[in-house]
Amino acid sequence: MMLMTTRRGAMAGGAAVLAGLAVGHDVRAQGRRILVISSNQDIPNFDPHVANGYSAAMALRNTYDSLVRVEGNPPKPVPHLAQSWTVSDDGREYIFKLDPLAKFHDGSPVTAEAVKYSFNRLLRLNRGNAWMIAGVVDLNSVEAVDATTVRVKLATPFVPFLSVLPWVWIVNPAQVEANKGEDDGQNWLRSNLAGSGAFRLRRAEAGNLYEFERVADGWKKGGGNLTGAIWKITRETATQRLMVQRGEAQIAVDLTSEDMDALKDRPGVTLVLEPEYRTFSIKMNTRHGPLADANLRRAIACAFNYQGMLDVAGYAELMKGPLPDSIDGFDRDLPLYRTDMARAKEYLAKSSTPNGGIKLTLAHVSGLEQQRRWALVMLDSLRALNIELDIKPMIWPDMVSSARSPETTADFFCVYQTANYGDADNLAFAGYHSSRNGGWQNPVYSNPEVDAVLTQARGETDPEKRRALYVRFQRMVMDDSPDIFGVLEKRKMAMRTNVKGFVFTPVASNAIELFPLSLG
């Protein structure tokens, strides 16, 4: 890990809010240690089987538990609710032994029945992280052998099964059933918790802050000394930088390269600048509007100024297709789109708008300066094709909502995607399988042949055959040209030097896990 002490609503504003919360030296002197994390992204939902995105992941991984956790670099699954497990020789059966001390926030034990209930609810709803196990686990797969023993029989072999389990949260069945309503408890869990995590939610102020407090008699012992944490919504990255610089926040998770440079050698500040499987792409609406025309998409892919994107990216490199080039299965001979105006005009001439003369929309997250700059690169690139661009900054929950249908999705939809597990399946399935349509990771793209290849690759246990399937996937997607494949960014975060216990893991690194952290 490269930790460098180098290089950057509902209540009144950052400093006043934090002062009002008594975050700082006075709090620590009183025995309370509250960590403030400054983030651009609101938390849209607390239902562990519906919500996704890094802000939701942060909330859920701290208030709920899963069978295993992920840690280390490279990332690996380690025991959590499950103390241990065994796997059959054919990789189709897993037996997990639960920690008998594990209990929910209401004091009831976390049982094998709760694990079964949670898996089945996730599958029934088919939202959130269900894509990770759909088709791999079915409603008959999970068995409660006894109170602390869970048997999972996979419907098909799935190579990264253990690696996805940190994102399958276990809920308290009694609480959910008591508030089930007509929607399987979704309305209640949107704003209530039924977890066993080390923290509980103390208050939620949408668009402003979310305060978490340590569970006084939590089942998992050890960890850091935090008594609480605040997820503070801060739309502008420059403000996040200043909050860390002034000690008003201990961690900022959305910084730009300029912010990192501005924080160089600042006393009391540590920077995290690490490679991870984090992609940025500009997805195109392949099912509604002018970009349903593949030749127009190809024309834009050839007209786009990739060097201009890289110039404003800072600590990043250009993507070479839909997968990071460091992941197993990457096609090193994949034909690439790069700026080529002659080729762009050839594709444009074949499209339904051979002379341009249209206006397209681009949605990006409000306050993310890097996305705003890339939107301007797109605007300039489209001018060469006689195409106008309407740039629409949106807050994250509104972007998530807009992705629910092709009709409400912008022509261009800016997406960061951070892998939850270090396998090609993560970025490929989430970003390009049609089962993800209606979600922000893949609002609209659908190709039955791509679906079939990705489904087959999930269960292919022969490494060479699996790599060949991902090569086929990449070539089909490149031919469809559903995205502008942008950049692979290094993770850029800043934290105060009094934050102890942080260890970088290159998956979901901005969904900060609170349990190990301390304030010195």
Buried (B, 14 or more C-beta within 10 A) or exposed (E): EEBBBBBBBEEEEBEEBBEEBEBBEEBBEEEBBBBBBBBBBBBBBBBBBBBBBBBBBBBBBBBBBBBBBBBEBEBBBEBBBBBEBEEEEEBBBBBBBBBEEBBBBEEBBBBBBBBBBBBBBBBEBEBBBBBBBBBBBBEEBBBBEEEBBBBBBBBBBBBBBBBBBBBBBBBBBBBBEEBBEEEBBBBBBBEBBBBBBBBBBEEBEBEBBBBBBBBEEBBBEEBBBBBBBBBBBBBBBBBBBBBBBEBBBBBBBBBBBBBBBBBEEBEEBBBBBBBBBBBBBBBBBBBBBBBBBBBBBBBBBBBBBBEBBBEBBBBBBBBBBBBBBEBEBBBEEBEEBEBBBEBBBBBBEBBEBBEBEBEBBBBBBBBBBBBBBBBBBBBEBBEBBEBEBEBBBBBBBBBBBBBBBBEEBBBBBBBBBBBBBBBBBBBBBBBBBBBBBBBBBBBBBBBEEBBBBBBBBBBBEEEEEBBBBBBBBBBBBBEBBBBBBBBBBBBBBBBBBBBEBBEBBBBBBBBBBBBBBBBE
